Amino acid sequence: MAKVIFLQNIRNVAQVGDIKNVADGYARNFLLPRKLAVLATNNSLKMAEQLKQKRALETQKEEGVIIELIEKLTNYTLNIERAANEDGTLYDGLDSAEISGYLKKEHFLIEPEQINLEASLKKVGVYEIEIEFSKDKKVTLKIEIKKLAD
């Protein structure tokens, strides 16, 4: 087993600054050549502590931004006008990528992956969708889709 310090986040494996024992082959053939981790030495252990402190500060800042964003989105309604037929069926469904684009135009930086949308929105009306920032930080966004005036 090789003791390594992670330099980058690797999903379901480690965060920046984490010190873990990994298989020799994994370290030698994957982590080290890609500069995802370094072998743990006295000098690199000091560096790992600095990385952890930096990560903690970044996490605090991110949480503050997320809480502020949740507060802004809580009572916000996103109004969208789209072309629709007489029944109110949209000619082109609205998916999470397009919703993300509309939110970015309103200065809300939300990625499509954060929007929990089971299926495209295909009718004129009011919808409530969930935006997930993390497992414990979510907000419900109201979207009102109106028929585009001819």
Secondary structure, DSSP 8 states (H G I E B T S, - for coil): -EEEEESS-BTTTB-TT-EEEE-HHHIIIIITTTTSEEE--HHHHHHHHHHHHHHHHHHHHHHHHHHHHHHHHHT-EEEEEE-B-TTSEEEEEE-HHHHHHHHHHTT----GGGEE-SS-EEESEEEEEEEEEETTEEEEEEEEEEE---
